Amino acid sequence: MAALSKCVNGLLNAENTEYVALTYSLRWAQDGFAPLEAVESDALGVVQTYHNLHKSRSPFSGLMLDISILLSSFPGVLLNYVNRDTSKAANCLARCALTIDNELVWIEEVPKFVISVVLQDLS
């Protein structure tokens, strides 16, 4: 397990933030920080754009093409939708990112402030 929490400066709406977060985290994993078995997002529109990229007219298609290329470096790994209620740990890390000025990374351990949420997600 690996976790990354990073504040992104700028005025971004929720969908833009999802694209930026996916791009950043995939580049982070690609640089060798974490092997990937799955990539999940609770942003249904983002996941739908990914799965329909060939016929998408979304203004985010260019960003999604970048994400698709990054994902291709992880054979067998796809972008999957998960309900927000089942991804509370990710939401906790996203809220944490709003309170920091730099990047926080955890590898092979669960951040202390998110342990209870992870245990809820696993049950």
Buried (B, 14 or more C-beta within 10 A) or exposed (E): EBBBBBEEEEEEEEBBBBBBBBBBBBEBBBEEEBEBEEBEBBBEBBBBBBBEBEEBEBEBBEBBBBBBEBBEEBEEBEBEBBEEEEBBBBBBBBEBBEEEEEEBEBEEEBBEEBEEBBEEBEE
